[in-house]
Amino acid sequence: MVTAHIAEIYFRAWKKASGDFLETIESSCVQDLMQNAIFLHRSSPVYAKVRKIVSYFHSRKGCEKVDKMLSNLYKPILWKALSAPNFEVRANATLLFTEAFPVLDIENSNKSTDEAIQKQLDTVMVLLDDPHPTVRSNAILGVCKILAKYWELLPAAIITDFLKKLVMELAFDSSSPDVRCSVFKCLIIVLDNSLSHPILEKLLQTLKYSLHDNSEKVRVAFLDMLIKVKAVRAAKFWSVCSMDHLLARLAIDSLSVSKRIVDLLFKSFFPVDESDKEWCSRCITLIQMNPAAARKFYTHTHKHTAPTNIIKLMLAIRRVLNSCFQTQDDLSEINDSNKENSAAEPLMGKDRAVVSGLLEVVVILWRSVEKNLKQNEEAKKYMFAKFGNAISKYFHAFEDERCSVPLIQMASLMPPAAVPTFSCGVLSRLRKMESGVTPANFTQLLDCMCSWGRAADVLELVTDWLSEALPQQPEKGNMKRKKVQIMEKIESKPDLALDYLEYLFTHSSTRKKVLDLDQRKLTQLHKVLENWRSVLFSHLSSNADDKSPSVEIALKVFTYHGRLGAHLQQKSPEGREYLLSLENVAAWIAEEVLPFLTSNRDGEEEEEEGGEKSAPLAAQITESFLTLCRDVLLVGLGDEAFKGLILHLCSLTLLSETGYLCIPAVLLILKEVADSYSPEDKQEEEEGRKEEDATAVILGVVANIFQKIIELLARRLRKKPEEGRQLCQSAIPGLSNFLQVAQTWDKPPLSGVFSTLFAVIIVEIRHLLQKVTLPEEVVTPESVEDMPPLSSVLLSVILKLPSLTRSFLAEVSSSFESDAVFSSLSELAAVLHILSIIRHTGQCKASLKMAASSVQQQLHSHAATSTDIQRVIYESSVKTLNEILDL
């Protein structure tokens, strides 16, 4: 708004000025603004404001004085800028030129004016072929504005040439999606001129495949253009892009695309002015054309029409569905609806695909108006009554699987009293479900139980199955005996129980229902899950018999015990009961599991084989628990005591002989622990000294564990190179995440992490250089692939992010500034090898030069070398140093 006022002040001052003052305003103000509008970077904060002021003068064209002023002031700058080497200058000039078009001196003769206009039109055509896509996009915008504004004045041949260029060439510009997008966005401007409709109606038909462009923004722009075509009645949109193509894209595309297709097709498949019978008929047609598109279409319907119309459509669909199974006994109840739907029934017949599609539509529509129904009790009761009466018949009439899924979903939207026959049998169906079935067989049933407030029954079933599957059942008294006797004839299904738990805790809606249950039921399940540790240990110690549950099930139960404990801790954050439970598990792992991470070397052969089998399982148990603890820390549930205990477990794990297998999980723990503290906390006042000391202790442990991890990686690479490389690759994500947290600290102990990395890389490269025996073996690396294995991995992580690279280079510089002694030429050469690799990435040039300057001071002291190899290393180092300093 302020910019608009400033522009008006400039214009009024110019308009009233005369003589020398007018000349000063034009040369020092207006022309200066024009030049800045051309030469400013688009990222400049003042660019948009300058453009707005210049555009204000363009908007006053038509006045003799303004046209002459624009022509005189643009003459020395605009035409040169349109052919400037810099694409941004050309792009900015293109915007100004096309906005001010035609730039003419009205004192010229008619012939000269015509020649000038033709020359400018030719210039615009050349700009459409500019090598840079930004210039082409701006030229497209300019051309469309010119066509929309001057259509009546331009020759037909010129108009045709421009439109063919846009529609038949630039709309298919494979080099730039931005250019293709600009064509469709800017054609909307042309469509505002009704004179363009006849020619565009023919040309736009060549664009039909743009709906399937691989760029989403191009598809969005194309659909926006189609919506405009429909709005201005320029053409029938289905003649530009066929209905089959639109529906195919609706079925599979993203929200931004699909909602535009629905906007385009809404009146075709939901004509609000027609009867609900017609709505239903078109719904059937849409399902027959493309069922997936129908589901998407009705998902967006509530955004385009009132809830009342949606409910009317649902009731109309109900009448059509009823007509599929009505007998003579039913005629008295809905005789009128039979007459009403006589036209719809032949469309559907007994086609189960259409029936299932209609049922799916009802469920989708019901969910879209569920909030509205809750606010209107009378309407809700009416819907429950209408569909409650029919749904039991639907279950009998439509028994195939495709119909049963939406029917169960529909039942879940109603109270159990509305569907008594079905609701009474859901728990029994869940109990009789076979182990190993796909989730699709039970997820809808679980949704029903939770929506009806019967999640407790499911939880009880899960608890019973898991209790009965345990090898030994502790006696719990008469009540438990009765429960066991009831379930005695039914096989326990621990794997299915875990599948149920997985679904219940993975989805937020069902998880909330479960966690809102009585605490005693949740605690009972938690205790049963805890009892399964004995099964897991029997497999670990190779004492499990044939009747014991499988190790896979035991490991999953172990994981769910921890997950449930974390959920319950979040539910009751005021206490530590469930954190204490996790701490007990950590203690159990330390005492019972970690010993199996050490190979059994002095036992019998059978015991050794058992130990070899147990070590991977022990690693799995430890890694799954550490991953769970990472999640607990991630959501902020872990206190200081918990962090300390888990870090202690990490240390013990890494000290085990095969503890290196858990390095990726340990890195995740380190990242979350470090991330739970803020570097700013170190700046608190003296009263927080004790907390700061505790923080320093925890972070000191983190830094020590990280150093141990680097040592283990180096050791595995030395002992078993191939296994070590695989281990390093698996550790890369954790390393990257941890270093991103560590680089935010500029004080000990985490600031020492980069010092550790620097030292390890230097040692490895120095060792490699010391083994060089021939001068030709001295080669300066150009990429991380040329480095030793561990250095290659560490540098690849560091160089992924500029922030990590800067922190690493700061550590290099500080190492020299702190008088650290790099006594050997090999160490300095190793530093320069690192800097050479960073140089080839093109990152952090200023920090790189600073680090190189630090090396330079010590490198010259090694000019007098004793051997030929050292002379070659020195000369190579000097050459690398000079290349870096010359950047």
N, C-alpha and C positions, 0 to 999 in steps of 0.2 A: 504493500500500500504506500509506504514512504517513497519507494522508488518511482511509483507512478506519479506522485505529486512532484518529485524532483524533475521528472521528464517533462511534465506540464510547465513547470517554471522555466526550464531551458527553452521550451518551444515558444512560450509567450515572450520571453526576453528577446529571442531571435526575431520573432515576428514584428515587434515594435521598434527594434533597433534600426539604425541607419548610419550611413557613412562609415567612418573608421571603427566605430563601435560594432557595427554589423560585421565588418571584416574580421575584427578581433574575435567575436563570438564564433564565427564560422570556422576560422582557422585554429584557434586555441581551445575551443570547447567542443563544437560539434564534430569537426574532423578528427580531433584527438580521441573522442569517444569511438568514432568509426574505426580508427586504427587499432585501438585497444580491443574492440569487438572482434577484430580479425586476428590479432597477434597474441592475445591472452590464451593461456592454457585453459582447457575446459574445466580442469580441476581447481582453477583459481576461485577463491570465495567471492570475488567481485565480478566474475565473468557474466553470470546470469543478470546481475543488476545493470551492467553496461549494455548488454543485449536488449534489455527491456527499454532503456532510455532511447537507444537507436531505433528500436521497433516503433516507438511512439511517433518519431518523425516519419517513418514509413507509412504509418496508419493515416497520416495527414496528406498523403499523395492525392493528386487530383487538383490541387491548388497550383496555379501557375508558378508562383514564387517558390513553393516547396520543391516542385519537380526540377526547376532550374538549379536550386541550391544542391539537391541530391546529386544531380548530374555533374555539377562543377566540383563538388567535394570528393565524390567517388572516383572521378576520372584519373587522378594520379596514383591511386592506391588499389582500387578494387580489381582492375583487370590484371595487374601484375600478380596480385595475391591468388587469383584463380589458377595460375600456372606455377605457383611457388613449389619448390622441392618438398617442403614440409607438409605432410598430409593434414595436420591440424589447421594450418593456415588456410589450405584449400577448402577444408570442410567448413570453417568459420565464414570464409568469404562466400562460399556457395549459399549458406543460409541467408546472408545479407543480400546477396545479388538476387536470389529468387524471391525474397520478401519485398525487395524494392522494385522488382520487374514491372514495367520496363523502365530502365534508367535512361531518360531522354531529355534532351534540351529542346524545349517546345518552340524555340526560335528557329529551329532548322526547318527546311522545306519539307513538304509531304514526302517527296521522293527519298530525301535523306533519312527521314523518320522511319519509313518502311524498310530501308536498307539496314538501319540500326537495329530495328526490332528483329529482322531476319537473322542478323549477325548474333544477336543475343540468344535467339532460339537455338541457333547452331551451337552456341557455347554451352547451353544447357544440355543439349544432346551429347556433347563431348564429355561433360561432367558425369553423365550416366554411365560412361565407359571408363571412368577413372579407376586406376589400379587399386586404390584403397577402398575397402568396404564402407568406412565412415563417410567418405565423400560421396559415394554412390547412394548411400541411405539419405543423406541430406539433399542430394539432387532429386531423388524420388519424391521427397516431401515437397520440394520447391515446384517440381513439375505438376504435381497434383493440385497444389494451391493455384498455380497459374491456370490450369485447365478449368478448375471450378470457378475461378473469377472471370476469366476472359473467354469462356467457351464460345459465346456468340460472335466474338471478334476475330477468333483465330480461323485460318483456312482449314477445311475438312481434312486435307492431306496431312497438315501438321498435327492435328488432333489424332488422326489414325496412326501416324508414325510413333507418336509418344505413347499411346495406349498399347500398341503392339510391342514396343520396346519394354514396357512395364510388364504386361501380362504374359507375353510369349518368351521373353528372355530373362529379365531380372527376377521374375517370380520363380524361376528355376535355377537361380544362381547357386551352383553347388559349392562355391568357395566360401559362402558366408550366410548363415541363417539369419543374421541381422538384416541383410539386404532383402531376403525373401519376406521377412517379417514386415519390413518397411513398406513393401508393395501393398500388402493387404491392409495394413493400418492406414495408409495414405489414400487407397482407393475409396475408403469411406468418405473422405473429403470430396472426391469427385462425384460420388453418388448423391451428395446434397444438391447437385445441379441436375434437375430433371431432364435436361436436354441430353445428358450423357447416357440415359437408360437404354435407348434402342441399340447403340453400338456395344455397350457393355454387356447387354443380354446375350449377344453372340460370342463376345470374346471370353466372358467369364467361364463358359463351358469347358474351356481348355484347362481350367485350374482344378478340376474335380479331385485329382490325386493328391493335391496339397493337403487334404484332410489327413493323409497318412504320412506327412513329412516326419522325418526322424527327430526334428526339434519340436519340443512341446510348445515353445512360444510362437512358433510359426503356425502350428495347428490352432492355437488360441486366437491368433490374429485372423486366420482364415475364417474361423467360425464367427468372430465379431463382424467380419465383412458380410458373411451370409445373413446374420441377424439384421444388418443394415439393409441388405438387399430386400429382405422380407418386409422390413418396416416401411421403406419408401416405395415398395411395389415395383422395383426396377425389373424384376424377373421372378419366376417361380424358383424358389431356392432348390427344389428337388431336381430342377433341370440343370442346375450348376453342379450339384452333388447328389447322387441318387440316395434314396431312402435306405437301401441295403448297406451302403457304405457308411452312412451316418449311424445306423444301428450297430454295425460291426464295431465302429470306433467307440460308441457309447458303452458297449459291453466291456471293453478292455482298458479304456484310457483313465487318466488321472481325474481328480476332482475338478480341477480348473477347466479341463476340456469337457468332461461329461455334463457339468452343470450348464454349459453353454449349449450343448446339443439338446438338453432337456428344454431349455428356454426356446430353442428354435422349433422343437417338435411338440411343445406342450398343447397348443390348440388343435393340433392334428389328432392327438390321441386322448385328449381330455377337453373336448369342446364344452366349456362351461355353460354355454347358452342352450345346449341340447339336453335331452332327458337323461336320467341315470341309466335307462335301458341302452341308450346309444353309447354312454361311457363304457358300459360293460362290454358291449359288442366290440368297441375299439380296443379295449383291454385284451380281449381274446385274440383279436387280429395281431396285436403287438406281440403277444406270447407266441403265436404261431410263426411270426416272422423271425423273432430272435428272443428266446426266453431270458438270456443273460441281460440283454438290453432292457427288457421289460422290468427286471428287478432293479436295475439302476434307475430307470425312468421314475418308477413309483417311490424310490428312495428320496427323490428330490421334489415330489409332487406337492408336499405340504408347504413349500416355499412359494408356490404359485397360485394356490387356491385356499379357500376357507376350510377349517376342520369339518364344518357341516357337510360340504361337498364330498370330502373324503369318506365320512361315515355313510353317506348315501351310496357311494360306490361300493363300499364294503357290503352293505345290505343287498345291493343289486347282485353282487357276485354270489352272496349267500343263496339268493333265490335261484340263480342259475345252477349252482352246485346241488341244491335240493332237487332240482328237476331231473338230475341224473339217476336218482334212486327212488323217486316217489312211486308208490303203489296206489291202487284204488282207495285203500284205507286212508291215504294221506290227502286225497283230493279235497275233502271237506275243510281241511285246515288252511291250505294255501291255493285254493282254486283260482283266485284272481292273479296270483303271481305266475301261474302256469301260462295264462293268456299273455301276460306281459312279456314273458321271456321266450315266447314261441319263436321269435326271430333269432334269439341268441343261441338256443339249444342246437339247431342244425350246424351252427358254426363249430360247436364244441363236440357234439356227439358223445361218444364214449372214449375219446382220446385222453389217455391218462397223462400224457405230457402237458396237455392244456389244463387238465384238472389240477395237477401238481403246481403248474404255473399260477393258476388262480389262487390256490391255497397260499403259495409264497407271497403273492401280492397282498392278500388279506393280512398276513403277518407283518409285512413291511409297512402297510398303511396303518395298522393298529399301533405299531411302535411309534410311528410319526405323530399320532394324535393322543398318545398315552397320557401326556401331561394335561392336555385339554380335558380328557375324560375324568381325570382325578379332580378337576375343578368343577365338574358338572356331574353330581351324584346321580341325578335322574337318567342322564344319557348313558352313564356307565352301567347302571343296573339294566337298562334296556338292552345294551349290547351284550352283556353277560347272559341275559335271558334268551335273546335271539340265537346267539351262537352256542350257548350251553345246551339248548334243546337239540341242536343239529349235530354237534361235534361227535356224539356217540355214534350216530348214524354214519358220519363221515368215516370213522375208524373201521366200521364194518364194510362200508361200500368201497372204500379206497384203501386196499390192504397192501399195495406194493410199496416198496421202500421209499420211492421218490415222493410219495404222498405222505408217508408216515412222519417224515422229518418236519415238514411245516405244520402238520397236525399237532405234533407234540409241542412245537414252539407256540402254537396258538393256545394250547391248553395251559402252558406256563403263564400266559398273559391273563388268565382268568383265575378266580379263586377255586380251590379244590371242590367246594360245594357245588359249583356250577358244572363240574365234570366229575361227578361222584364215581361212576363206573371206572373211568380211566385212572383217576387219582388214587383209588384204593389199590391198584395193581402195580404202581410204579416201583415201590420199594421191593416188591416181590420179583419184578423183572430185573432190577439191579442185583438182587441176591442170586438169581438164577443165571446171570450172565456168565458166559464161558470165559475162562482165562485166555488171554491172547487176542481178544477181539479188538478191532480197531476203535479208536476213540469215538468215531461217528456213531457207534452203536449205543453209547451211554452218555455222551455229553449233554444231549438234549434232555435226557431223563434227570440228570443231576441239576440242570438249570431249573427244571420243574420243581424238584424237591426244595431247592433253595428259595425260589420265588414264592412257594407256598408256606415258607416258614418251617420246613421239615428237615433242615440241614442236620439237626441233632440225630435224626434217624439214620442218615447216611454215615455220620461220624461214628455212631454206635456200631453199625455194620462193619465199618473199616476196623474199628478197635477190636471187635470180636474175631474177625478173620486173622488179624495180626497176632492176637493173643493165642488163638488155637494153633497157629502155625509154629509157635515156639516148641522146641523139643521137649521141654519140661514146663508143665503148668503149675505154678504155685497155688496152693489151696487158699481160696479167698473167702470161704464161708458159704452159707446156704444160698444166698442170693446169686452168687456167681455160679454155683453148681446148677441152679435152675436154668440160668441163661445158657450154660454149656449144654445142658440136656436138650434145650429147645433147638439148638443149632447142631446137635450131634449127628444128624443124618445128612447134613449139608457139608460138602467138602470146603475146607478153608482155602482161600484164594489170596495169598499175600501179594502176589504180583498184580492182581486186579485191584486190590485195596490201594496199592501204591499208584496205580493209574488213576483211580478216583481222587486220591490226594493231590496228585500232580495237577489235575484239571481244576480242582477246588481252590488251590493256592496260587495257580498261575493267573487266573482271571480275577480282576478286581471286584466285580460284582459278587461272585460266589465267595471269594476270600472274605469280604466284609461280612457276609451272612454267617460264615463259619466262626470267625473271630468274635462275633457278637454273642455267641452261645455261652451257656453257663460255664464258668471257669473250671468247675469240677470235671466236666466232660473233656475239656481240652487238656487238663492236667493228667487225666487218666490216659488219654491217647499218648501224651508226651512220655509218661512212665512206661507204657507198653513198648513204644519205640526205643526207649533207653534199654529195656531188657534184651533187645536184639543184639546188643554188643557181645553177648556171650556166644551167639551164633557166628558173628564175624570173627571173634577170636579163635573159635574152634577151627575155622577154615585157615586162619593165619598160622595156627600151630599144627595144622594137618591132622587134627583129631576129629574132624567132622565125619559122621557116618553117612550111609546112603540115604537115610530118612531125613537128614537135615535139609533145610531150605538151601537153595543155591547161593553161591558167593555173590552173584550179581544182585539178587534180592536183598541179601544182608547188607551189601554196600549201599544200596539205594535207601534202605530203612535207616541206616546210619546217617545218611545225608539229610533225610527228612526229619530226623530227630533234631538235628541242629537248626534246620530251617524253621521248624515249628517253635523251637526255643527262641529264635530271633524274633519271630512274629509276636510271641507272647511277651517278650521283653519290651517290645515297642508298644504293646497294648498296656503294659503296666510299668511305665518308665520310672515311677517313684521308688521301686525296689530293685534288688539285684538277684532275685531268686533264679531267674533264667540265665543271667550272665554267669552266675555261680555254677549252673549246670554245664555251660559251655567250658568254663574253667576246669571243671571236673573231667570233662572229655579230654581237654588238653593234657591234664595230668595223666590220664589213662594212656593216651598216645605216647607220652614221654616214657612211661614205665613199661607198657606192654607191647607197643607197636614198634617204636624206634629200634629196640634190640634186633628186630628182624631185618633192619636195613644194613646190618653188618653180616658179611658172608661167614658161614660156619666152616672154619678151616680144619678144626681138629676133631670133628666127629666122624661117625661112620659114613660110608658112601650114601646110604639111604637118607641120613640126616642132611647131608650136603645137598642132595637133590631136593629135599623138602625145603631147605633154606633158600635155594635158588628160586623155587616157585613162590616162596613167601615174600621175598624181597620186593618184587613188583607190586604185590597186593599191599604190603606195608606202605609202599610209596603212594599207591592209589588212595589209601585211607588218609594218609597224612596230607596229601595234596588236596583232596576233597574237603577236609576240615579247614585247611588254611584258606581255601577259596571261600568257604562259608564265613570265616572270620573276616576276610577282606570285605564281604558284603555288610557284615555287622558294623565294621569301622566306617564303611562308605556312607551308611545312613545315620552315622553319629551316635550309635548305641554304646560304643566302647568307652569306658572310663580309663583313668590312668592305670589302675590295677590290672584291668583287662589287657591294655596295650603292653604293659610290662611282661605279663605272663605269656602272651602270644609271641612277643619278641624272644623271650627265653626259649620257647618251643622251637622257634626258627633257628636259634643258635644251636640247640641240641640236634636238630634235624641235619644241619649242615656239617656238624661234627661226625655224624654217622658215616660209615664207609660209602654207602650208596645214596647218601643224602643229597648229592648233587642232582638227582632226578627231580627234586622238588624245588630247584632254583626258580623256575618261572612263577610258581605260587608264592615263594618267599618274596620275590621282587614286588609282587602286587601288595603284599602286606606292608613292605617298607614304604611304598608310595603312599598308601592310605594313612599310615601313622604319621609320616612327615607332613602330609597334606592337612592333617587335623590341627596343625599348629600354624600360626601366621608369623612371618618374619617381623611384623610390626609389634608382636607381643614382646619382643626383646627390648622395646623402647618404653615399656611401662615404668611407673614410678617405683621407688624403693620398697613400698609396702607389698608389692607382688614378688619380692625377691625369692621367697620359698618356692612359689609356683615356677618361677624362671629356672631355678636350680633343678626342679623336677623335670622340666622340659629339656634342659640341657642334658640331663642324664639319659632320658629316653632317646633323644636325637643322637647322642653319642653312641648308644647301642646300635641305632640304625646305621650310622656311618661305619661302625666296626663290622656289622653283618655284611654290608655292601662290599667292604674290602675283602671279607672272607669269600664272598661269591666270585669276585674277580680272580682270586687265587685258585678257587676250584675250577673255574673255566680254563685257566691257564694249565692247570694240572691235567685235566681231561684231554686237552689238545696235545699235550706232550705224550701221555700214555696211550691214548686211542684217538688219533687225529680225526677219523671219520665220525666216531661217536661224539667227539668234542665239537665238531662243526655243527652237527644236528642239535646238540644241546645249546650252542650259541645262537642258532637260528630261532629256537623256541624261546630263548630269553630276550630277544630283541624288543618285542612289544613292552615287556615289563621294564627293561632298561630305559627305553625311551620315555615312558610315563614317569619313572622315578627321577630321571635327570631333569625333566621339565619342572618338577617340584623343587629339586635341589638347587636349580639355577636361580630361584627366587631368593635364596639366602646368600647374604654377603658376609656372614659371620660364622665362626665355628659353632657346632661341629660339621654341619652339612656343607659349608663352603669348602671343606677338605675333600669332598667327593671328586671334584674335577682334578684336584692335586693327585689323588689316587690314580685316576685314569691317565693323566699325563705321565706319571712315573712308570706305570705298567707299559704304556706304548713305547716310551723311550727305551726301557730295558729290553723289550722284544726287538726293536729295530737295531739297537746297539749290538745285541747278541748276533744278529744277522750280519751286520757290517764287520764284526770281528772275525767272522768265518770266511770273509772274502780273501781269495788267494791270487786272483788275476785282475789286472786293471779294468779289463772289459766287463767284469762282473759288477762294477760300480755303476749303477743306473739310478737316476732320480725318478721316483714313482710319479705317475700322473693321475692315478685314481686309486680308490681304496682297494680295488682288486689286485693292485700291484704290491700290497702290504702283506706282512705276516698275518696268519689267521686271526688271532685275537685282536690285533690292532685294526685289521680290516673291519671286523664286526663293530668294535667300539667307535671307530671313526665314521662308519656308515650311519650309526645312530646319531652321533653328534652333528653330522653334516646335514641331516634331514631338516633341521630347523635352524634358521639364522640366530635365534636367541641362544640356543645351545652352543652354536659355533662361537658367538661373541663371548659367552661365559668361559669357554675353553681357551680362547685366545687371551682373555684377561688373566687366566691362570698361568699361561705361558709367560706373559709379560711380568706378572708379579713374581714368578719364580726367579727371574733374572734380577729384578729390582730388590729382592730380599737377600741379595748376596749369596744365593744358592750356587754352589761350586759345580760347574760342569767341567770336570777335570780333563776329560778326553775329547779328542776330535770326533770320535764316533758318536758321542752324546750330542754334540752340536749338530753334526750331520743328521742325526735322527730327528732333531727338532726341525731342521730345514726340510727334511722329507715330509714331515707333517704339514708344514706351512706351504710346501709346493702343492700338495693335494688340495689344500683349502684354496690356493690361488686358482687352480683349474676349475673350481666350482663357481668362481666369480662372486663369492660372498664376502661381506665384512671387510672391504678393502682398507679402510682406515685402521681397524683393529689389527689387521694382518701386517700392515706396514709398521705399526708400533711394535708388534712382537718381533718382526724382522730386525728392527733397529736395535732391540735389546740383544739379539744374537750377534749382531755385527760387532759389538764392542768386545766380545770374548773370542770371536772367530779369528781376529787378526793376530792374537797371541799364539796361534798355531801355524803361522806362516812358514816357520822353519820346521819342516817335518823330516823325520829320519829315514823313512822308507818310501819306495815308489808307490805302494798302495795308499799310504797316507797322503802323499802328494796328490794322487788322483782324487781321493775323497775331498781333500781341501779345495782343489780347483773346481770340482763339481759343486761343492757347497757355496763357494764364492759366486759361481755363475747363477745358482738358484737364488742366492741372496740378492744379487743385482737385479734379476728379473722381477723379484717381488718389490724391491724398492723403486723400480721404474714404473710401477703401475700408475 
